[in-house]
């Protein structure tokens, strides 16, 4: 039996160790994330990953 597109994506995500996550954020914050990512030439998810790492370091 052939796999559906959703099943293929789910297997791929599991294999890569990633999970889709959605948050409701103020439009200004969403725009800042987009702008900063573009300025630095990185994907938005990478910007968020770096922000979380920096937060962890600053909090010990």
PQR file with spaces between the fields and no chain letter, atoms N, CA, C, O and H, PARSE charges and radii, in Angstrom:
ATOM       1  N    UNK     1       0.845   -1.183    0.000 -0.4000 1.5000
ATOM       2  CA   UNK     1       0.000    0.000    0.000 -0.0000 2.0000
ATOM       3  C    UNK     1       0.889    1.244    0.000  0.5500 1.7000
ATOM       4  O    UNK     1       1.872    1.322    0.737 -0.5500 1.4000
ATOM       5  N    UNK     2       0.532    2.192   -0.822 -0.4000 1.5000
ATOM       6  CA   UNK     2       1.305    3.430   -0.929 -0.0000 2.0000
ATOM       7  C    UNK     2       1.030    4.330    0.274  0.5500 1.7000
ATOM       8  O    UNK     2      -0.076    4.357    0.814 -0.5500 1.4000
ATOM       9  H    UNK     2      -0.266    2.128   -1.420  0.4000 1.0000
ATOM      10  N    UNK     3       2.060    5.062    0.676 -0.4000 1.5000
ATOM      11  CA   UNK     3       1.912    5.984    1.801 -0.0000 2.0000
ATOM      12  C    UNK     3       1.330    7.301    1.325  0.5500 1.7000
ATOM      13  O    UNK     3       1.582    7.732    0.200 -0.5500 1.4000
ATOM      14  H    UNK     3       2.958    5.040    0.237  0.4000 1.0000
ATOM      15  N    UNK     4       0.549    7.940    2.189 -0.4000 1.5000
ATOM      16  CA   UNK     4       0.017    9.262    1.855 -0.0000 2.0000
ATOM      17  C    UNK     4       1.123   10.299    2.046  0.5500 1.7000
ATOM      18  O    UNK     4       2.140   10.026    2.684 -0.5500 1.4000
ATOM      19  H    UNK     4       0.344    7.590    3.104  0.4000 1.0000
ATOM      20  N    UNK     5       0.918   11.468    1.498 -0.4000 1.5000
ATOM      21  CA   UNK     5       1.887   12.556    1.638 -0.0000 2.0000
ATOM      22  C    UNK     5       2.134   12.867    3.107  0.5500 1.7000
ATOM      23  O    UNK     5       3.276   13.089    3.510 -0.5500 1.4000
ATOM      24  H    UNK     5       0.092   11.690    0.980  0.4000 1.0000
ATOM      25  N    UNK     6       1.081   12.886    3.906 -0.4000 1.5000
ATOM      26  CA   UNK     6       1.228   13.185    5.341 -0.0000 2.0000
ATOM      27  C    UNK     6       2.052   12.117    6.047  0.5500 1.7000
ATOM      28  O    UNK     6       2.862   12.436    6.918 -0.5500 1.4000
ATOM      29  H    UNK     6       0.153   12.706    3.579  0.4000 1.0000
ATOM      30  N    UNK     7       1.855   10.863    5.685 -0.4000 1.5000
ATOM      31  CA   UNK     7       2.634    9.777    6.290 -0.0000 2.0000
ATOM      32  C    UNK     7       4.112    9.884    5.911  0.5500 1.7000
ATOM      33  O    UNK     7       4.993    9.655    6.740 -0.5500 1.4000
ATOM      34  H    UNK     7       1.197   10.604    4.978  0.4000 1.0000
ATOM      35  N    UNK     8       4.367   10.233    4.661 -0.4000 1.5000
ATOM      36  CA   UNK     8       5.754   10.406    4.210 -0.0000 2.0000
ATOM      37  C    UNK     8       6.417   11.541    4.969  0.5500 1.7000
ATOM      38  O    UNK     8       7.555   11.409    5.419 -0.5500 1.4000
ATOM      39  H    UNK     8       3.652   10.420    3.988  0.4000 1.0000
ATOM      40  N    UNK     9       5.711   12.659    5.114 -0.4000 1.5000
ATOM      41  CA   UNK     9       6.258   13.815    5.848 -0.0000 2.0000
ATOM      42  C    UNK     9       6.489   13.469    7.316  0.5500 1.7000
ATOM      43  O    UNK     9       7.504   13.854    7.896 -0.5500 1.4000
ATOM      44  H    UNK     9       4.787   12.767    4.748  0.4000 1.0000
ATOM      45  N    UNK    10       5.554   12.746    7.911 -0.4000 1.5000
ATOM      46  CA   UNK    10       5.692   12.367    9.322 -0.0000 2.0000
ATOM      47  C    UNK    10       6.911   11.470    9.528  0.5500 1.7000
ATOM      48  O    UNK    10       7.646   11.641   10.500 -0.5500 1.4000
ATOM      49  H    UNK    10       4.730   12.432    7.439  0.4000 1.0000
ATOM      50  N    UNK    11       7.126   10.532    8.637 -0.4000 1.5000
ATOM      51  CA   UNK    11       8.307    9.666    8.743 -0.0000 2.0000
ATOM      52  C    UNK    11       9.593   10.465    8.577  0.5500 1.7000
ATOM      53  O    UNK    11      10.566   10.257    9.301 -0.5500 1.4000
ATOM      54  H    UNK    11       6.529   10.393    7.847  0.4000 1.0000
ATOM      55  N    UNK    12       9.581   11.379    7.616 -0.4000 1.5000
ATOM      56  CA   UNK    12      10.769   12.202    7.370 -0.0000 2.0000
ATOM      57  C    UNK    12      11.081   13.075    8.582  0.5500 1.7000
ATOM      58  O    UNK    12      12.236   13.167    8.999 -0.5500 1.4000
ATOM      59  H    UNK    12       8.790   11.548    7.028  0.4000 1.0000
ATOM      60  N    UNK    13      10.059   13.716    9.151 -0.4000 1.5000
ATOM      61  CA   UNK    13      10.254   14.557   10.340 -0.0000 2.0000
ATOM      62  C    UNK    13      10.807   13.740   11.502  0.5500 1.7000
ATOM      63  O    UNK    13      11.719   14.182   12.200 -0.5500 1.4000
ATOM      64  H    UNK    13       9.121   13.641    8.813  0.4000 1.0000
ATOM      65  N    UNK    14      10.253   12.549   11.706 -0.4000 1.5000
ATOM      66  CA   UNK    14      10.712   11.690   12.790 -0.0000 2.0000
ATOM      67  C    UNK    14      12.176   11.303   12.579  0.5500 1.7000
ATOM      68  O    UNK    14      12.974   11.330   13.517 -0.5500 1.4000
ATOM      69  H    UNK    14       9.512   12.190   11.139  0.4000 1.0000
ATOM      70  N    UNK    15      12.518   10.948   11.358 -0.4000 1.5000
ATOM      71  CA   UNK    15      13.885   10.552   11.027 -0.0000 2.0000
ATOM      72  C    UNK    15      14.863   11.709   11.265  0.5500 1.7000
ATOM      73  O    UNK    15      15.978   11.487   11.737 -0.5500 1.4000
ATOM      74  H    UNK    15      11.871   10.927   10.597  0.4000 1.0000
ATOM      75  N    UNK    16      14.449   12.947   10.940 -0.4000 1.5000
ATOM      76  CA   UNK    16      15.317   14.114   11.100 -0.0000 2.0000
ATOM      77  C    UNK    16      15.262   14.700   12.521  0.5500 1.7000
ATOM      78  O    UNK    16      16.049   15.585   12.858 -0.5500 1.4000
ATOM      79  H    UNK    16      13.543   13.127   10.557  0.4000 1.0000
ATOM      80  N    UNK    17      14.344   14.212   13.338 -0.4000 1.5000
ATOM      81  CA   UNK    17      14.233   14.697   14.711 -0.0000 2.0000
ATOM      82  C    UNK    17      13.650   16.089   14.804  0.5500 1.7000
ATOM      83  O    UNK    17      14.076   16.889   15.638 -0.5500 1.4000
ATOM      84  H    UNK    17      13.705   13.493   13.064  0.4000 1.0000
ATOM      85  N    UNK    18      12.676   16.388   13.951 -0.4000 1.5000
ATOM      86  CA   UNK    18      12.036   17.702   13.964 -0.0000 2.0000
ATOM      87  C    UNK    18      10.535   17.558   14.162  0.5500 1.7000
ATOM      88  O    UNK    18       9.952   16.505   13.905 -0.5500 1.4000
ATOM      89  H    UNK    18      12.331   15.739   13.274  0.4000 1.0000
ATOM      90  N    UNK    19       9.932   18.637   14.623 -0.4000 1.5000
ATOM      91  CA   UNK    19       8.493   18.655   14.850 -0.0000 2.0000
ATOM      92  C    UNK    19       7.978   20.046   14.531  0.5500 1.7000
ATOM      93  O    UNK    19       8.569   21.041   14.949 -0.5500 1.4000
ATOM      94  H    UNK    19      10.407   19.492   14.833  0.4000 1.0000
ATOM      95  N    UNK    20       6.888   20.118   13.797 -0.4000 1.5000
ATOM      96  CA   UNK    20       6.266   21.407   13.504 -0.0000 2.0000
ATOM      97  C    UNK    20       5.606   21.938   14.773  0.5500 1.7000
ATOM      98  O    UNK    20       4.976   21.190   15.520 -0.5500 1.4000
ATOM      99  H    UNK    20       6.408   19.309   13.458  0.4000 1.0000
ATOM     100  N    UNK    21       5.760   23.238   15.003 -0.4000 1.5000
ATOM     101  CA   UNK    21       5.170   23.850   16.191 -0.0000 2.0000
ATOM     102  C    UNK    21       4.656   25.225   15.790  0.5500 1.7000
ATOM     103  O    UNK    21       5.311   25.935   15.027 -0.5500 1.4000
ATOM     104  H    UNK    21       6.272   23.845   14.396  0.4000 1.0000
ATOM     105  N    UNK    22       3.501   25.600   16.292 -0.4000 1.5000
ATOM     106  CA   UNK    22       2.921   26.903   15.962 -0.0000 2.0000
ATOM     107  C    UNK    22       2.656   27.681   17.243  0.5500 1.7000
ATOM     108  O    UNK    22       2.218   27.126   18.251 -0.5500 1.4000
ATOM     109  H    UNK    22       2.969   25.022   16.912  0.4000 1.0000
ATOM     110  N    UNK    23       2.929   28.968   17.179 -0.4000 1.5000
ATOM     111  CA   UNK    23       2.668   29.868   18.301 -0.0000 2.0000
ATOM     112  C    UNK    23       1.940   31.091   17.782  0.5500 1.7000
ATOM     113  O    UNK    23       2.149   31.512   16.644 -0.5500 1.4000
ATOM     114  H    UNK    23       3.285   29.419   16.361  0.4000 1.0000
ATOM     115  N    UNK    24       1.092   31.655   18.611 -0.4000 1.5000
ATOM     116  CA   UNK    24       0.461   32.926   18.272 -0.0000 2.0000
ATOM     117  C    UNK    24       1.313   34.023   18.883  0.5500 1.7000
ATOM     118  O    UNK    24       1.436   34.124   20.104 -0.5500 1.4000
ATOM     119  H    UNK    24       0.922   31.313   19.535  0.4000 1.0000
ATOM     120  N    UNK    25       1.902   34.847   18.019 -0.4000 1.5000
ATOM     121  CA   UNK    25       2.780   35.922   18.450 -0.0000 2.0000
ATOM     122  C    UNK    25       2.249   37.238   17.923  0.5500 1.7000
ATOM     123  O    UNK    25       1.548   37.270   16.912 -0.5500 1.4000
ATOM     124  H    UNK    25       1.802   34.765   17.027  0.4000 1.0000
ATOM     125  N    UNK    26       2.582   38.333   18.609 -0.4000 1.5000
ATOM     126  CA   UNK    26       2.185   39.638   18.074 -0.0000 2.0000
ATOM     127  C    UNK    26       2.785   39.842   16.678  0.5500 1.7000
ATOM     128  O    UNK    26       3.904   39.410   16.403 -0.5500 1.4000
ATOM     129  H    UNK    26       3.152   38.307   19.430  0.4000 1.0000
ATOM     130  N    UNK    27       2.041   40.491   15.822 -0.4000 1.5000
ATOM     131  CA   UNK    27       2.490   40.731   14.448 -0.0000 2.0000
ATOM     132  C    UNK    27       3.842   41.428   14.433  0.5500 1.7000
ATOM     133  O    UNK    27       4.670   41.148   13.566 -0.5500 1.4000
ATOM     134  H    UNK    27       1.131   40.843   16.045  0.4000 1.0000
ATOM     135  N    UNK    28       4.079   42.332   15.382 -0.4000 1.5000
ATOM     136  CA   UNK    28       5.357   43.047   15.411 -0.0000 2.0000
ATOM     137  C    UNK    28       6.517   42.081   15.628  0.5500 1.7000
ATOM     138  O    UNK    28       7.579   42.247   15.028 -0.5500 1.4000
ATOM     139  H    UNK    28       3.406   42.559   16.086  0.4000 1.0000
ATOM     140  N    UNK    29       6.328   41.084   16.473 -0.4000 1.5000
ATOM     141  CA   UNK    29       7.378   40.101   16.745 -0.0000 2.0000
ATOM     142  C    UNK    29       7.596   39.222   15.516  0.5500 1.7000
ATOM     143  O    UNK    29       8.738   38.926   15.164 -0.5500 1.4000
ATOM     144  H    UNK    29       5.465   40.949   16.960  0.4000 1.0000
ATOM     145  N    UNK    30       6.526   38.806   14.868 -0.4000 1.5000
ATOM     146  CA   UNK    30       6.631   37.994   13.653 -0.0000 2.0000
ATOM     147  C    UNK    30       7.399   38.770   12.582  0.5500 1.7000
ATOM     148  O    UNK    30       8.260   38.212   11.902 -0.5500 1.4000
ATOM     149  H    UNK    30       5.598   39.046   15.154  0.4000 1.0000
ATOM     150  N    UNK    31       7.086   40.045   12.435 -0.4000 1.5000
ATOM     151  CA   UNK    31       7.784   40.868   11.454 -0.0000 2.0000
ATOM     152  C    UNK    31       9.258   41.042   11.807  0.5500 1.7000
ATOM     153  O    UNK    31      10.112   41.057   10.921 -0.5500 1.4000
ATOM     154  H    UNK    31       6.387   40.499   12.987  0.4000 1.0000
ATOM     155  N    UNK    32       9.557   41.174   13.102 -0.4000 1.5000
ATOM     156  CA   UNK    32      10.956   41.291   13.529 -0.0000 2.0000
ATOM     157  C    UNK    32      11.733   40.006   13.229  0.5500 1.7000
ATOM     158  O    UNK    32      12.873   40.063   12.768 -0.5500 1.4000
ATOM     159  H    UNK    32       8.863   41.162   13.822  0.4000 1.0000
ATOM     160  N    UNK    33      11.126   38.865   13.488 -0.4000 1.5000
ATOM     161  CA   UNK    33      11.773   37.584   13.196 -0.0000 2.0000
ATOM     162  C    UNK    33      12.078   37.494   11.709  0.5500 1.7000
ATOM     163  O    UNK    33      13.185   37.128   11.315 -0.5500 1.4000
ATOM     164  H    UNK    33      10.200   38.819   13.862  0.4000 1.0000
ATOM     165  N    UNK    34      11.096   37.827   10.891 -0.4000 1.5000
ATOM     166  CA   UNK    34      11.281   37.773    9.439 -0.0000 2.0000
ATOM     167  C    UNK    34      12.392   38.716    8.994  0.5500 1.7000
ATOM     168  O    UNK    34      13.258   38.334    8.207 -0.5500 1.4000
ATOM     169  H    UNK    34      10.197   38.125   11.210  0.4000 1.0000
ATOM     170  N    UNK    35      12.366   39.943    9.495 -0.4000 1.5000
ATOM     171  CA   UNK    35      13.352   40.947    9.104 -0.0000 2.0000
ATOM     172  C    UNK    35      14.764   40.553    9.538  0.5500 1.7000
ATOM     173  O    UNK    35      15.701   40.648    8.745 -0.5500 1.4000
ATOM     174  H    UNK    35      11.662   40.253   10.134  0.4000 1.0000
ATOM     175  N    UNK    36      14.924   40.118   10.772 -0.4000 1.5000
ATOM     176  CA   UNK    36      16.237   39.723   11.268 -0.0000 2.0000
ATOM     177  C    UNK    36      16.793   38.528   10.492  0.5500 1.7000
ATOM     178  O    UNK    36      17.980   38.482   10.172 -0.5500 1.4000
ATOM     179  H    UNK    36      14.163   40.041   11.416  0.4000 1.0000
ATOM     180  N    UNK    37      15.929   37.575   10.200 -0.4000 1.5000
ATOM     181  CA   UNK    37      16.371   36.405    9.443 -0.0000 2.0000
ATOM     182  C    UNK    37      16.851   36.819    8.051  0.5500 1.7000
ATOM     183  O    UNK    37      17.879   36.339    7.573 -0.5500 1.4000
ATOM     184  H    UNK    37      14.965   37.613   10.460  0.4000 1.0000
ATOM     185  N    UNK    38      16.113   37.695    7.417 -0.4000 1.5000
ATOM     186  CA   UNK    38      16.505   38.175    6.089 -0.0000 2.0000
ATOM     187  C    UNK    38      17.813   38.947    6.149  0.5500 1.7000
ATOM     188  O    UNK    38      18.684   38.760    5.300 -0.5500 1.4000
ATOM     189  H    UNK    38      15.278   38.085    7.805  0.4000 1.0000
ATOM     190  N    UNK    39      17.958   39.818    7.151 -0.4000 1.5000
ATOM     191  CA   UNK    39      19.175   40.625    7.294 -0.0000 2.0000
ATOM     192  C    UNK    39      20.408   39.754    7.461  0.5500 1.7000
ATOM     193  O    UNK    39      21.481   40.086    6.957 -0.5500 1.4000
ATOM     194  H    UNK    39      17.250   39.970    7.841  0.4000 1.0000
ATOM     195  N    UNK    40      20.260   38.647    8.163 -0.4000 1.5000
ATOM     196  CA   UNK    40      21.401   37.793    8.464 -0.0000 2.0000
ATOM     197  C    UNK    40      21.509   36.600    7.515  0.5500 1.7000
ATOM     198  O    UNK    40      22.418   35.779    7.640 -0.5500 1.4000
ATOM     199  H    UNK    40      19.388   38.378    8.573  0.4000 1.0000
ATOM     200  N    UNK    41      20.583   36.512    6.575 -0.4000 1.5000
ATOM     201  CA   UNK    41      20.635   35.456    5.571 -0.0000 2.0000
ATOM     202  C    UNK    41      20.470   34.056    6.128  0.5500 1.7000
ATOM     203  O    UNK    41      21.095   33.110    5.649 -0.5500 1.4000
ATOM     204  H    UNK    41      19.844   37.179    6.473  0.4000 1.0000
ATOM     205  N    UNK    42      19.619   33.927    7.152 -0.4000 1.5000
ATOM     206  CA   UNK    42      19.360   32.613    7.743 -0.0000 2.0000
ATOM     207  C    UNK    42      17.856   32.360    7.766  0.5500 1.7000
ATOM     208  O    UNK    42      17.065   33.303    7.751 -0.5500 1.4000
ATOM     209  H    UNK    42      19.112   34.696    7.542  0.4000 1.0000
ATOM     210  N    UNK    43      17.458   31.087    7.803 -0.4000 1.5000
ATOM     211  CA   UNK    43      16.027   30.780    7.916 -0.0000 2.0000
ATOM     212  C    UNK    43      15.480   31.243    9.268  0.5500 1.7000
ATOM     213  O    UNK    43      16.212   31.333   10.255 -0.5500 1.4000
ATOM     214  H    UNK    43      18.100   30.320    7.815  0.4000 1.0000
ATOM     215  N    UNK    44      14.196   31.528    9.289 -0.4000 1.5000
ATOM     216  CA   UNK    44      13.561   31.995   10.525 -0.0000 2.0000
ATOM     217  C    UNK    44      13.696   30.981   11.647  0.5500 1.7000
ATOM     218  O    UNK    44      13.905   31.367   12.797 -0.5500 1.4000
ATOM     219  H    UNK    44      13.602   31.454    8.488  0.4000 1.0000
ATOM     220  N    UNK    45      13.583   29.690   11.343 -0.4000 1.5000
ATOM     221  CA   UNK    45      13.703   28.696   12.406 -0.0000 2.0000
ATOM     222  C    UNK    45      15.115   28.697   12.992  0.5500 1.7000
ATOM     223  O    UNK    45      15.284   28.461   14.188 -0.5500 1.4000
ATOM     224  H    UNK    45      13.414   29.377   10.408  0.4000 1.0000
ATOM     225  N    UNK    46      16.128   28.958   12.168 -0.4000 1.5000
ATOM     226  CA   UNK    46      17.496   29.017   12.670 -0.0000 2.0000
ATOM     227  C    UNK    46      17.677   30.220   13.595  0.5500 1.7000
ATOM     228  O    UNK    46      18.379   30.132   14.602 -0.5500 1.4000
ATOM     229  H    UNK    46      15.991   29.149   11.196  0.4000 1.0000
ATOM     230  N    UNK    47      17.049   31.329   13.257 -0.4000 1.5000
ATOM     231  CA   UNK    47      17.098   32.518   14.121 -0.0000 2.0000
ATOM     232  C    UNK    47      16.494   32.200   15.490  0.5500 1.7000
ATOM     233  O    UNK    47      17.047   32.578   16.523 -0.5500 1.4000
ATOM     234  H    UNK    47      16.479   31.401   12.439  0.4000 1.0000
ATOM     235  N    UNK    48      15.375   31.516   15.488 -0.4000 1.5000
ATOM     236  CA   UNK    48      14.715   31.167   16.750 -0.0000 2.0000
ATOM     237  C    UNK    48      15.571   30.191   17.551  0.5500 1.7000
ATOM     238  O    UNK    48      15.672   30.319   18.771 -0.5500 1.4000
ATOM     239  H    UNK    48      14.926   31.209   14.649  0.4000 1.0000
ATOM     240  N    UNK    49      16.188   29.219   16.884 -0.4000 1.5000
ATOM     241  CA   UNK    49      17.079   28.276   17.567 -0.0000 2.0000
ATOM     242  C    UNK    49      18.230   29.030   18.230  0.5500 1.7000
ATOM     243  O    UNK    49      18.563   28.768   19.385 -0.5500 1.4000
ATOM     244  H    UNK    49      16.107   29.115   15.893  0.4000 1.0000
ATOM     245  N    UNK    50      18.832   29.962   17.500 -0.4000 1.5000
ATOM     246  CA   UNK    50      19.944   30.736   18.046 -0.0000 2.0000
ATOM     247  C    UNK    50      19.491   31.609   19.214  0.5500 1.7000
ATOM     248  O    UNK    50      20.221   31.769   20.192 -0.5500 1.4000
ATOM     249  H    UNK    50      18.561   30.175   16.562  0.4000 1.0000
ATOM     250  N    UNK    51      18.296   32.168   19.113 -0.4000 1.5000
ATOM     251  CA   UNK    51      17.770   32.996   20.202 -0.0000 2.0000
ATOM     252  C    UNK    51      17.562   32.164   21.468  0.5500 1.7000
ATOM     253  O    UNK    51      17.859   32.628   22.568 -0.5500 1.4000
ATOM     254  H    UNK    51      17.703   32.038   18.319  0.4000 1.0000
ATOM     255  N    UNK    52      17.058   30.948   21.321 -0.4000 1.5000
ATOM     256  CA   UNK    52      16.837   30.064   22.471 -0.0000 2.0000
ATOM     257  C    UNK    52      18.174   29.681   23.098  0.5500 1.7000
ATOM     258  O    UNK    52      18.311   29.684   24.321 -0.5500 1.4000
ATOM     259  H    UNK    52      16.816   30.571   20.427  0.4000 1.0000
ATOM     260  N    UNK    53      19.161   29.351   22.261 -0.4000 1.5000
ATOM     261  CA   UNK    53      20.488   29.001   22.779 -0.0000 2.0000
ATOM     262  C    UNK    53      21.102   30.176   23.546  0.5500 1.7000
ATOM     263  O    UNK    53      21.671   29.988   24.621 -0.5500 1.4000
ATOM     264  H    UNK    53      19.050   29.349   21.267  0.4000 1.0000
ATOM     265  N    UNK    54      20.988   31.369   23.000 -0.4000 1.5000
ATOM     266  CA   UNK    54      21.515   32.559   23.669 -0.0000 2.0000
ATOM     267  C    UNK    54      20.788   32.803   24.991  0.5500 1.7000
ATOM     268  O    UNK    54      21.419   33.178   25.980 -0.5500 1.4000
ATOM     269  H    UNK    54      20.526   31.522   22.126  0.4000 1.0000
ATOM     270  N    UNK    55      19.483   32.597   25.019 -0.4000 1.5000
ATOM     271  CA   UNK    55      18.716   32.748   26.250 -0.0000 2.0000
ATOM     272  C    UNK    55      19.185   31.750   27.307  0.5500 1.7000
ATOM     273  O    UNK    55      19.366   32.108   28.471 -0.5500 1.4000
ATOM     274  H    UNK    55      18.971   32.292   24.216  0.4000 1.0000
ATOM     275  N    UNK    56      19.382   30.490   26.892 -0.4000 1.5000
ATOM     276  CA   UNK    56      19.850   29.465   27.835 -0.0000 2.0000
ATOM     277  C    UNK    56      21.204   29.845   28.413  0.5500 1.7000
ATOM     278  O    UNK    56      21.430   29.703   29.615 -0.5500 1.4000
ATOM     279  H    UNK    56      19.235   30.199   25.947  0.4000 1.0000
ATOM     280  N    UNK    57      22.108   30.327   27.564 -0.4000 1.5000
ATOM     281  CA   UNK    57      23.437   30.724   28.042 -0.0000 2.0000
ATOM     282  C    UNK    57      23.362   31.891   29.017  0.5500 1.7000
ATOM     283  O    UNK    57      24.096   31.934   30.004 -0.5500 1.4000
ATOM     284  H    UNK    57      21.925   30.443   26.588  0.4000 1.0000
ATOM     285  N    UNK    58      22.478   32.830   28.737 -0.4000 1.5000
ATOM     286  CA   UNK    58      22.383   34.017   29.597 -0.0000 2.0000
ATOM     287  C    UNK    58      21.767   33.700   30.949  0.5500 1.7000
ATOM     288  O    UNK    58      22.018   34.409   31.923 -0.5500 1.4000
ATOM     289  H    UNK    58      21.882   32.796   27.935  0.4000 1.0000
ATOM     290  N    UNK    59      20.963   32.641   31.024 -0.4000 1.5000
ATOM     291  CA   UNK    59      20.288   32.260   32.264 -0.0000 2.0000
ATOM     292  C    UNK    59      21.044   31.187   33.043  0.5500 1.7000
ATOM     293  O    UNK    59      20.650   30.824   34.151 -0.5500 1.4000
ATOM     294  H    UNK    59      20.759   32.065   30.233  0.4000 1.0000
ATOM     295  N    UNK    60      22.118   30.687   32.467 -0.4000 1.5000
ATOM     296  CA   UNK    60      22.958   29.694   33.157 -0.0000 2.0000
ATOM     297  C    UNK    60      22.379   28.370   33.064  0.5500 1.7000
ATOM     298  O    UNK    60      22.946   27.410   33.586 -0.5500 1.4000
ATOM     299  H    UNK    60      22.438   30.982   31.566  0.4000 1.0000
